[in-house]
Amino acid sequence: MGVGVGVVEESRLGGLDLCLWGKFCKRHGVVYPLLFHMLDVAALAGELWDRMLVAAQRAQIASGLGLSEGEARGVLMFIAGLHDLGVRRR
């Protein structure tokens, strides 16, 4: 069995599509792809929904959106994941 390769190692080998990047690490000289950053943020939003909101808050948000709690969680994760899309930083 081969040794697993992580994101940092894979990007050094040129194995990842780095045309769109979310973060750049000067220390390691690697790019963290935008897609991975978006997925990280969406996952974090889901964790915040699950761990930080009480049931009444989740119900209120879902009701305000006209969605079930599961649907509301998914929509908020999706929106959070898109938070940097279209942002141009100099």
Residue pairs with C-beta under 8 A, 6 or more apart in sequence:
5 13
5 15
7 16
7 30
7 32
7 36
8 28
8 30
10 16
11 18
11 30
11 31
11 32
11 33
12 29
12 30
16 33
17 33
18 31
18 33
20 33
20 34
20 35
21 31
21 32
21 33
21 34
22 32
22 33
22 34
22 35
22 36
22 37
22 38
22 84
23 31
23 32
23 37
24 30
24 31
24 32
25 31
25 32
34 84
34 85
37 84
38 81
38 82
38 84
38 85
39 81
41 80
41 81
41 83
41 84
42 77
42 78
42 80
42 81
43 77
44 80
45 76
45 77
45 79
45 80
45 81
46 73
46 77
49 58
49 73
49 76
49 77
50 73
53 61
58 69
58 72
58 73
59 69
61 72
61 76
62 68
62 69
62 71
62 72
65 71
65 72
65 75
67 75
